C-alpha cells in the first residue's frame, strides 16, 4: 500500500521478544517471524538517539501483516506492513464486512488530535491529500491510493505495544469510512502500518535507524528485523543510495525508498536503452521505488516493452506464449505463457538483472513467472511474466515489488540513506537468528 497504494501484499507477523526488557535503547533489536497468508495485492537524527531495535518472525504469501497491541488495556490488531505508505491507520468503525476493528472508546489512552495541533499543521505535508478540520475541530485525513481505494478518519494518539514494551502517544489514523477495491481481503486486517521515510511513519516514530526483512522463496517463512544488529553470517550486502529530493514535484514521492535504476539485463544482454529513460523527468515521473506493499514489479512502458520483447526472444522454443490480446493479469501483466499442467517445474529461463547504482538484484527461475490461480486453457495452466507495465495501471513510476525480493536480505538504512541487497536463503535466516515461526 504504497503512496501511491498498490494493495497487493500482506505479511503476517507475530512478535518475538529478543530482549526481555525493551525500552527503545539503541543497542536492542526486535525480530519477527514471517509466514505466508492468503491475501491480495501502500527531525530524524534526534529520534535515533533513543532508537530501539527489534527482531520478529513473519509469515507471508500475497499479503503482509503485523500483529501488534494498541490502547489501554492493549488490544491485538493486525496491520498490513507497507514501506510505501507513511501514516499508520486502523479501522475504528464497526462495519458488517470488517472482521476486526479498534474501538477508541475502549482505550483510556486514546487522544484525538485537534486540527489546531502542530502535528496536524506541520507533520502531514507528505500525505496523499491535505488534512482538514471536521465538525468537531479534529484533524481529518483522507488517504487515496492508485487502485482507487480510499480511507478517511481522524488523527489520534494511542499506545502501541511491541512485545512487552509500550510506545505511548504514537500517531495514527482512526478511520471510520472509505472505499476498497477488494473489500473481502481488506476485511481480514485491522489496518495498515506505514514504514516509509515520512515523519509520521511507524519506523520513524519508533526511532529505528534501520530495518530489514528477508522473504523466503521456498516456503512461508521469513524474518523482519527492526533496528540495527551485527549479524556475522550476513555478508555481501551491496548498497545503492536513496535518491533524495527536497523540492516538491507532482509525480515524485519524496518519502518513498527511491533508488536509481540504471539498466536491465536479460541473460548476459543489456537492454539497449539510454540511462535517461530510467531517470525521473522534470515532473518527478519515472522514480524507482522499492515497495513491500506491491506484489510484483512494474516498469514504465518504454522499458517494459524492451524487456518484454527480449524475454520473448530468449525464450523462443522454451516457452509457449499465450496469444490473447484481451488478457492482462492484474490489468498490467500482458505477457503470459501456457505450461503443461502436469509439469512439476519450469524450464530453465534467462535471468533478469536489475542494475542499480552500486547494487544488482537478480530475478531468476520461478520468480520470473507466476501461475494465475484457477486459470486453465485446456490442459495448460497460465503463467504470467512477473514484470508489468506501469502505463497500464496509470502509475508514473518504476516499482520493485516483494515477489522479486524473495531470498534477498533487504536492508533499509534511514541514517545513511541507502538500501542494501544480499542473496540469502531466507527460509534459514530465522533459524540462524534463533527464532521459530
C-alpha positions in Angstrom: 0.0 0.0 0.0 2.3 2.5 -1.2 1.8 6.1 -1.7 0.6 5.5 -4.4 -1.1 2.4 -3.0 -0.8 -0.9 -4.8 -2.7 -3.0 -2.4 -1.1 -6.3 -3.4 0.9 -7.5 -0.4 0.3 -8.5 3.2 2.7 -10.2 5.6 1.5 -11.8 8.8 4.0 -11.0 11.6 4.0 -12.5 15.1 6.2 -10.8 17.7 9.0 -12.5 19.5 11.0 -10.6 22.2 14.7 -10.8 21.5 15.4 -8.7 24.6 13.3 -9.2 27.6 13.0 -5.6 28.6 12.5 -3.4 25.6 12.8 0.3 26.3 13.8 1.6 22.9 17.6 1.7 23.6 19.9 1.9 20.6 21.6 -1.5 21.1 18.4 -3.5 21.2 16.7 -5.3 18.4 13.3 -6.8 17.7 13.0 -9.9 15.4 9.7 -11.1 13.9 8.9 -14.4 12.1 7.0 -14.2 8.8 4.5 -16.7 7.4 2.5 -16.8 4.2 -1.2 -16.0 4.4 -3.7 -15.8 1.6 -4.4 -12.2 0.6 -4.3 -9.7 -2.3 -2.4 -7.3 -3.5 0.6 1.1 0.2 13.9 15.6 12.5 15.1 12.0 12.3 18.6 12.4 14.0 17.1 13.2 17.4 14.9 10.1 17.2 17.8 7.8 16.6 19.5 8.6 19.9 16.7 6.6 21.6 16.1 4.0 18.9 15.2 0.5 19.8 15.9 -2.4 17.6 13.6 -5.4 17.3 13.7 -8.9 15.8 10.5 -10.7 14.8 9.5 -13.6 12.6 6.8 -13.2 9.9 4.7 -15.3 7.6 3.7 -14.3 4.0 2.1 -15.1 0.7 0.4 -12.3 -1.2 -0.2 -10.0 1.7 1.9 -9.0 4.7 0.5 -8.2 8.1 2.0 -7.4 11.5 0.3 -8.2 14.8 0.7 -5.6 17.5 -1.3 -4.4 20.5 -2.9 -0.9 20.7 -4.6 1.0 23.5 -5.1 0.7 27.3 -5.9 -2.0 28.0 -3.9 -3.3 25.0 -5.9 -5.0 22.2 -4.3 -7.1 19.4 -4.7 -5.7 15.9 -3.3 -6.9 12.5 -1.8 -4.3 10.2 -0.6 -4.5 6.7 3.1 -3.7 6.7 3.9 -1.2 3.9 7.2 0.5 3.1 5.4 2.7 0.5 3.0 4.4 3.0 3.5 6.9 5.8 0.5 7.1 8.1 -0.5 4.0 10.0 -4.2 3.6 10.5 -6.8 1.3 12.0 -10.5 0.7 11.2 -12.4 2.3 14.0 -16.0 1.9 13.0 -17.8 -1.4 13.0 -19.0 -2.5 9.6 -20.7 -5.8 8.7 -17.8 -6.8 6.4 -15.0 -6.0 8.8 -13.7 -8.9 10.9 -11.6 -6.7 13.2 -11.7 -3.1 14.3 -10.1 -0.9 17.0 -12.6 0.7 19.4 -11.1 4.0 20.6 -13.8 4.4 23.3 -12.5 1.3 25.0 -9.0 2.7 25.3 -8.2 5.1 28.2 -5.0 6.3 26.4 -6.7 7.3 23.1 -6.4 11.0 22.5 -7.8 12.6 19.2 -5.7 15.3 17.6 -7.3 18.7 17.1 -6.8 20.5 13.8 -5.1 23.3 15.8 -2.3 20.9 16.8 1.2 21.4 15.4 1.1 17.7 14.4 -1.9 18.4 12.2 -0.5 21.6 10.8 3.1 20.7 10.1 3.7 16.9 10.1 1.1 15.9 7.5 2.5 17.6 4.4 3.6 14.4 2.8 0.2 12.7 3.0 -1.6 12.0 -0.3 -4.2 14.7 0.4 -4.2 17.8 2.6 -5.8 17.3 6.0 -8.8 19.3 7.1 -10.9 20.1 10.1 -14.1 18.1 10.8 -17.2 19.4 12.5 -15.7 18.6 15.9 -12.5 20.6 15.1 -10.4 17.4 14.9 -7.7 16.7 12.4 -9.2 14.8 9.5 -7.2 12.8 6.9 -8.3 11.3 3.6 -5.8 8.8 2.1 -6.3 7.8 -1.5 -4.4 5.1 -3.5 -3.6 4.2 -7.1 -6.0 1.2 -7.1 -8.9 3.6 -6.4 -9.1 2.6 -2.7 -9.5 5.4 -0.1 -9.9 5.6 3.6 -10.6 8.6 5.9 -10.9 9.5 9.6 -9.2 11.4 12.4 -5.6 11.5 13.5 -5.1 10.4 17.1 -2.5 9.3 19.7 -2.5 6.0 21.5 -0.1 3.5 23.0 1.3 0.9 20.6 2.8 -2.2 22.3 5.7 -4.2 20.7 6.3 -7.4 22.6 6.1 -6.5 26.3 7.0 -2.8 25.9 4.8 0.1 25.1 5.3 3.2 23.0 2.8 5.9 24.2 1.5 8.8 22.1 2.0 7.1 18.7 0.2 9.0 16.0 -2.1 7.0 13.7 -5.3 7.4 11.8 -8.6 6.2 13.4 -10.6 5.6 10.2 -14.3 5.4 10.0 -15.1 5.3 6.3 -13.7 4.5 2.9 -13.8 2.5 -0.3 -11.8 -0.6 -1.0 -11.2 -2.2 -4.4 -11.0 -5.6 -2.6 -13.2 -5.3 0.5 -13.2 -9.1 1.2 -9.4 -9.1 1.6 -9.2 -5.8 3.5 -11.7 -7.2 6.0 -9.1 -9.7 7.2 -6.9 -7.0 8.7 -7.5 -4.1 11.1 -5.4 -1.5 9.3 -2.1 -0.5 7.8 1.4 0.2 9.3 3.3 2.8 7.3 7.0 2.2 7.0 8.3 4.9 4.6 10.6 7.8 5.4 8.0 10.3 6.4 7.9 11.8 9.8 4.7 10.1 10.8 5.8 6.6 9.6 5.9 3.9 12.2 9.6 3.3 11.8 10.4 7.0 12.4 8.0 7.4 15.3 9.6 4.4 17.0 13.1 5.8 16.3 14.6 2.8 14.5 17.7 3.8 12.5 17.2 0.9 10.1 15.1 -2.2 9.4 15.5 -5.3 7.3 13.4 -8.2 6.1 14.0 -11.5 4.3 11.2 -13.3 2.5 11.6 -17.0 1.7 11.1 -18.2 -1.8 11.0 -21.8 -0.7 8.3 -21.8 2.0 6.2 -19.4 4.0 8.9 -18.3 6.4 10.8 -15.1 6.8 12.2 -12.5 9.1 11.6 -8.9 9.9 14.4 -7.1 11.9 13.6 -3.7 13.4 16.7 -1.8 14.4 20.4 -2.4 13.9 22.1 -5.7 14.8 25.5 -7.1 13.8 24.8 -10.4 12.0 28.2 -12.2 11.4 26.9 -14.6 8.8 25.3 -11.8 6.7 27.9 -10.8 4.2 28.0 -9.4 0.7 25.5 -6.6 1.2 25.6 -4.3 -1.8 24.2 -0.8 -1.2 22.5 1.7 -3.5 22.0 5.2 -2.3 18.5 6.6 -1.9 17.5 9.4 -4.4 16.6 12.3 -2.1 14.8 15.4 -3.3 13.6 18.3 -1.2 11.7 20.2 -3.9 8.0 19.2 -4.3 7.2 17.7 -7.7 3.8 16.5 -8.8 4.8 12.9 -9.5 7.7 12.3 -7.1 7.1 10.7 -3.7 9.8 12.4 -1.6 9.4 10.0 1.4 9.5 6.7 -0.6 12.5 4.5 -0.7 13.6 5.8 -4.1 16.7 4.3 -5.8 18.3 4.8 -9.2 17.7 2.0 -11.7 20.4 2.3 -14.4 19.6 -0.6 -16.7 18.3 -4.1 -17.1 20.0 -7.3 -18.4 18.3 -10.4 -19.8 20.8 -13.2 -19.5 24.0 -11.5 -20.4 22.4 -9.0 -22.8 21.9 -5.4 -21.5 18.7 -3.9 -22.9 19.8 -1.2 -25.5 18.2 1.7 -23.6 19.7 5.1 -22.7 20.1 5.7 -19.0 17.8 8.8 -19.4 14.7 6.5 -19.7 15.3 5.4 -16.1 15.6 8.8 -14.6 12.8 11.0 -13.3 11.8 13.8 -15.6 11.1 17.4 -14.6 7.7 16.5 -13.1 9.2 13.6 -11.0 7.6 10.9 -13.1 9.9 7.9 -13.5 11.3 7.4 -10.0 12.1 3.8 -8.9 10.6 2.8 -5.6 11.3 -0.3 -3.5 7.9 -1.2 -2.1 6.8 -4.0 0.2 3.2 -3.0 -0.5 3.4 -4.2 -4.0 3.5 -7.9 -5.0 5.0 -7.7 -8.5 7.3 -5.2 -10.2 6.2 -2.6 -12.7 8.2 -0.7 -15.4 7.3 2.3 -17.4 6.1 1.5 -20.9 9.3 2.0 -23.0 11.4 -0.1 -20.6 8.7 -2.7 -20.1 8.3 -3.2 -23.9 12.0 -3.6 -24.4 12.2 -6.2 -21.6 9.1 -8.0 -22.8 10.4 -8.3 -26.3 13.9 -9.5 -25.2 12.4 -12.1 -22.8 10.2 -13.4 -25.6 13.2 -13.6 -28.0 15.3 -15.5 -25.5 12.6 -18.0 -24.5 11.5 -19.0 -28.1 11.3 -22.8 -28.2 11.3 -22.9 -24.4 8.0 -21.3 -23.5 4.7 -21.2 -25.4 3.3 -17.7 -25.4 -0.4 -17.2 -24.7 -1.8 -15.4 -27.7 -4.7 -13.5 -26.3 -4.5 -9.7 -26.7 -7.6 -9.2 -24.4 -5.9 -10.7 -21.3 -3.7 -8.9 -18.9 -3.2 -10.4 -15.4 -4.0 -7.8 -12.8 -4.5 -5.3 -15.6 -0.8 -4.8 -16.3 0.9 -8.1 -16.9 0.1 -8.9 -20.5 3.0 -11.4 -21.2 1.7 -14.9 -20.3 2.6 -18.4 -21.3 1.0 -21.8 -21.4 2.6 -24.5 -19.3 1.6 -28.2 -19.3 -0.2 -28.6 -16.0 1.5 -32.0 -15.5 4.9 -30.3 -15.4 6.4 -30.2 -11.9 8.9 -27.4 -12.7 9.5 -24.7 -15.2 12.2 -25.0 -17.9 15.5 -23.1 -17.5 14.9 -19.4 -18.1 17.2 -16.4 -18.7 17.9 -14.4 -15.6 16.7 -10.8 -15.4 19.1 -8.5 -13.6 18.0 -5.0 -12.3 21.1 -2.8 -12.3 21.1 -0.1 -9.7 23.8 2.4 -8.8 26.2 0.2 -6.7 24.0 -2.9 -6.5 22.2 -5.5 -8.5 19.1 -7.6 -8.0 18.7 -10.8 -10.0 15.4 -12.4 -10.7 15.6 -16.0 -11.9 13.8 -19.3 -12.0 10.2 -19.4 -10.7 10.3 -15.8 -9.6 10.1 -14.9 -13.3 6.7 -16.5 -13.9 3.6 -16.6 -11.7 0.9 -19.2 -12.1 -2.5 -17.5 -12.4 -4.7 -19.1 -9.8 -7.6 -21.2 -11.2 -6.9 -20.2 -14.8 -6.6 -23.0 -17.4 -6.5 -23.1 -21.2 -7.4 -26.7 -22.0 -4.8 -28.9 -20.2 -2.4 -26.0 -19.8 -2.0 -23.7 -16.8 -1.4 -20.0 -17.4 1.8 -18.4 -16.1 2.5 -14.7 -16.5 5.7 -12.7 -16.6 6.1 -11.1 -13.2 7.1 -7.7 -14.6 4.1 -5.5 -15.6 3.5 -2.3 -17.5 3.1 0.8 -15.2 1.4 2.6 -18.1 -1.5 0.2 -18.0 -2.0 1.0 -14.3 -1.6 4.7 -14.7 1.4 4.7 -12.4 4.2 7.2 -13.3 6.9 5.2 -11.7 9.0 2.0 -11.6 8.1 -0.2 -8.7 10.1 -3.1 -7.3 7.7 -5.4 -5.6 8.2 -8.0 -2.9 7.9 -11.0 -5.3 11.3 -10.1 -6.7 12.7 -9.5 -3.2 12.3 -13.2 -2.2 15.6 -14.8 -0.9 17.1 -11.3 -0.8 18.1 -9.7 2.5 16.6 -6.2 2.2 18.1 -3.5 4.5 16.6 0.0 4.7 19.1 2.3 6.3 17.5 5.6 7.3 20.6 7.1 8.8 22.9 6.5 5.8 20.0 6.9 3.3 20.6 3.7 1.4 19.1 0.3 0.6 21.2 -2.9 0.8 20.7 -6.2 -1.0 22.2 -9.6 -0.4 21.1 -13.0 -1.7 20.3 -15.2 1.3 18.4 -18.4 2.0 15.6 -16.6 3.8 13.9 -19.8 4.9 17.0 -20.5 7.0 17.5 -16.9 8.3 15.1 -17.2 11.2 16.7 -20.4 12.3 20.2 -18.8 12.2 18.9 -15.8 14.2 17.5 -18.1 16.8 13.7 -17.8 16.3 10.9 -20.0 15.2 7.9 -19.1 13.1 
